Amino acid sequence: MTLIEKLDNNIRLTYEDAVKLYDLDLFVLGKYANKIRETRHSKKTYFNINRHINPTNVCKDVCHFCAYSASRKNPLQYTLTHEEILEIVKNSSKNGIKEVHIVSAHNPDTGLQWYMDVFKKIKAAYPNIHVKALTAAEIHFLAEEYNLTYKELIKMMVDHGIDSMPGGGAEIFDEKVRKRICGGKVTTAQWLEIHRLWHEAGNKSNATMLFGHIETREHRIDHMIRLRDLQDETGGFNAFIPLVFQTKNNYLKVKKALSGQEILKTYAISRIVLDNFSNIKAYWATSTVKLALIAQEFGANDLDGTIEKESIQSAAGASSAYGIEVKNFVDLIKNSGFIPVERDSIYNELKVW
């Protein structure tokens, strides 16, 4: 059976099949990806009203792709106090946020309770705000630093008010590439194990893939297949988020950013390959808003959210530092021919705008 016949008949693709998808014309890929998208979500494009908080940029690890860590390129070290974090949440709550997304560096000086207590304080003060926090990379760092098992740390997270996990730290799963771009951080096997344990405890998470650096197309497909295999086991992933690598202020020295066509192909291929994922998110903070909106016609059905403030991607050159206002977000989606649907963090629909 040919690749096109498999696509026409919705037959699950093998790794070898999926690699060949990149040889297809962009608009052929778009046709098949959009068909899946419309079957699942019609013309709905999801977003949430959220606030990103990055509490510290002091990091034990020295990842070559990172522009955020103050240990390397960024000389401006900071660590927010709990009072500062709570003030941010207080101000953002007035804007109607439904989620606070907390991801930061691996700071060895703050202490385990600094992490846990701030989640508990947020949840106590704002019980209706969903707390999404601690990537698998952060969990691995804390487990090692404080001699805890992943299960013990996951229980602490739940007990202190964390509702779901973000998908960060996945980067690219190929072990050789991973060793070069983020050696010393959580390994591929550990990342997958942490998410497996989180799902087995009855919780939801996201999954990411950082692409456009030194990886190959084959590495991207391998990454997707490993995620698909884990999703077959647990069903715990809400969304897949292909993150477009930002080329500035890091040690990889990638001279040329990916073309828009290559980015759109990767979105479309992820929609086709990840047949057991409900949602594909075009995270506008890494792809630009315009390309993220175009990606809604190439398999993506989500844009993330309003964000308000973002420090990690913007440190590497993304124009995401101050988010997007809700009205502008809604207008952009409508003007692109889609239906703006506000969602919660686990994709329950809250409002059709």
N, C-alpha and C positions, 0 to 999 in steps of 0.2 A: 504494500500500500504506500502511495506517495505521501509526502508531507502535506500537500494541499488536500488530498483525500482525507487524511487524518484530521485536518483542521475543519473540513466540511462536515465531518461526522462526529466532531467533539470527542475524539479519542485522545486519551492522555499521552503526552509526548515524552519520549525518553530524553536523556541527556543529549544523545547524538542528534535527535530530531531538533531539539531546542537550539543547539548551536547553529544549525542550518537556517533557523528563522532569520538570523542577521543578514543572510544573503537575499532575502526577499525584499521587494520594493517597499518603501515606507508606507505607501498608501494601501498596499495589499495587507500589510501587518495591521494598519489602522482599521481596515474594514473588519478583520476578524476580531481584533481587540474590542472595537466599539460594539460589535454584535453581542459579545459577552457582557460588556458593561450595560448595554441597554436592556438585555434580558434580565439582568439582576437589579438594575437601579433606574431604568428608563432614562429620563433626562435630569434626574436629581444630581446635584452636586452638593456634597456635605461639607460643613464647616462647624467649628465650635467657637464660642466666645471664651478665650482662655488668656492666661498670663504666664509667660515663661519667666522663671527666676533662676539665675545662675549664681549661687551663693558664694562661691570662692573660685579663684583661678590659680591657686597654689596647688601644684601637682607633683606627686612623687614620680609619676611616669614621664617618659620623654619620647612621646610618639612623634615621628618625623612629619606626619601629615598635619599636625595640630598647630593652629595659630593662636589658640586661646590661652594655653598654659603660660603662666608668668615665669615658669622655671626656664623658659627658652627665649623666644623672640620678644615676648611681651614683658617689659620691665615694670609694669604697673601692677604690683601685687595687691589683692584685696581679699578680705573675708568679711562678709556681712554678719552683723550680730543678729540674734533672734528678734530683737526689737525692730531692727531695720527690715527684716524679712516680713514680720507681721504688719508693719506699717505699709509695705508694698501691697500685701494681700488686702488690707483694709481699704486702701485707695482703689484697688482694682475691683473689689467687691461692689463698689459704688457704680462701676461700669457694667455690672451684670455678669461678671465672669462665672462660668460653670466649672472651670478646671484651673488648677494651678499645676504647672509642669516644672518640676524642680530637678535640674541636672547640673552637676558641677564637676570640678576637677577632683583629683584624688589627694586630698589634703591630709598629711599625716599628723598635723599639729592640732586639729580641732577636737578630736575625740569622738568616739562612737556616739555618746549621748548627745553631743552637739547636733548630729544628724537626726537622731531619733526624736529628741525632745521638740525640735522645731516642727516636725510633722504632727506630733501630738497636740502642740499648741495651736496650730492652724486648724486642725480638725475640731478641737474644743471650741474655738471661737467662731468657726464657720463650718458647721456640720454638713451643710448642703453643697459645699464646694468639693469637687472630686480632686483628690490628691494623687497625681501621677508622678512617681519619683523613683530614683535610684536605677540606673542602668545596670545590666549584668556586669559591666566593667567595674562600676562602683561597688556592687555587692561583692565581687571577687576581691577587690582591694580591701574592703572592710573585714571580710572573713579572714583574710591572711593577716591583716594588721592586728586583729583582736582575737585570733585563734578560735574562730567560730566555724561551724559547719555551715554550708549554704542553707540547710533546713532551719538551723537555729536563727540565722539572720532573717530568713523569710518570715518566720514566726514573729520576730521582733517588728518587722516592717508592718505586718498586718495588725499587730497589737498596738502599734503607734499611729495607725490611721492611714497608711498608704492603701489606696484603692486599686491601682493598676501600675504596671511597669512600662516605661518607655522602651523603645527598641534599640537605643544607642549602644555603642561599643561593639557592634557586629562587624563594622568596617567591611572587610572582605574575608571570606572563610579560608581561602587557599592558604595553607600553612607557610609556604615559602614567601609569598607576598606579605602575609601578615607579620612574619618575623622581621621583614625589612621596614615596614611602615609603622608598626606598633609592637615590636618585640618587648616582652616583659609584662605586657598587659594581659588581661584575660585571654586564654586560648580559645580557639574555635570550639573544641570539645566542652570546655568549661562554660562558655556562653550558652551553648545549646542545653547543657545539663541544668543550668540555673533557670532557664525558661521552662524546661520540662518540669522541674520541681515546683515552680511558681504555678504552672497550669494544674499540676496534680493536686495542689492545695486549693484548687477551685477558683483561681484568679485569672484575669486576662492580661495580655501584654501586646505590644507591637513588635515588629521586626523591621530592621533597616538593612540597607546595603550601601556602602560608600563606593561610588564608581566615578571613573574619569581621572584616575591618577596613574598608577603603573600597572594596573591589572589588565587582563585581556578579556575579550568577549567570553572566552571559555571559562574564565574565573567567575564571571557574573552568573553564567548558567549553572555552574557547580554550586554557587551560593544559593541560588533559587531552589535547586533540587534538594539541597540539605534542609532548607526551611520547609519545603513541601513534605518531606519525609516526616519531620517532627510534627507538622500540622496534622498529618494522617494519624499520628499517635495520640495527640492531645486535643486538637481542635481549639487550642487556647489563644491563637493569635487573632486580634481584631483586624489588623491591617498590615500591609507591606508598604514600606516607604523607601523608595530608591533615592538616596541623597546624592546630589550632584557635588562633586569635589570642588572646593574653592581653592584657587591656585595661589593666592597671595600669602605672604608672611609665614612660610613654613619651609622645612628642610628638604622636601622632595624635589623642589625645583622643576615642577612640571611647567613647561614653557607655553604649551598650547591647550586651552580649554576645549572640552568636547563641543562638537557642533550641535546645533539644535536638532538636526536630523538624528544624530546618534542617541541623543537623550530621549527623543520621542520613540525611537525604535526600542530602547530599553524599557520604557514604560509599557509599550504595547506588548513586548515579549513577556514581561512580568505578568501582565494580565492573562496572557494565554497559558503560560507555564504553570502559574500558581492557581490551578483550578479549584483548590480547596480553601483559598482566601477570599473572604467576602469583599474586602475593600483594598484598593490600590490608591495610595495617597501621593499626590504630586505636591510635595512640601515646598510651597512657594518661596520660602526663605533661602533655599539653595538653588532653585531653578529659575528664579524671577517669576513675578506674578503673571506676566504675559505668557511665558512658556507653560506655566502650570495650568493656565486656562486652556491653552491649545491642547495640552495633554488630556483634558477631559474628553477629547474626541479620539484619543488613542489609548483608551482603556482605563484611565484614572477616573475616580468618582469622588475624590475628596481633595481638599486644599489645605488641611490642618485648620488654623484658626486665625484670630485677630492678633494674637501674640503679645501686643502692647510694647514689649521690650525684649530684645534678643542679643546675646553677647558672643556666642560661640561662632556662628556662621559669619556674623558681621566682622569679627576680628580677622577673618580670612578674605574679606572683600565683598561679602554679600550685602545687599541693600535692605537688610531686615531689622536694623537696630531699633526702630520705633514702631514696628507693627503696621497694621492697617485698621482704620476705623470701620465699625460694623456697616454703616451705610455704604461706604465705598466698596466694601467687600461684596455686599449684596448686589450693588449696581454692576460691578464687574462681572459677576456670575450671570446676571440677567442679560446683560449686553452681549454676552458670549453665547446666548441661546440655551442656557441651562436654567434649571429651577433651583434656587438657593434653599437648602434645607439645613436649618440649625439642628445640631445633634448634641447628645451628651458624649462622654468620653468612651462609652462602649456601644455607640451607634444606635441608641434609641432616638427616634425623631422627636424633637421638641417643638419645632415651629417651621412651617413652610412660609417663606417670605414672598 
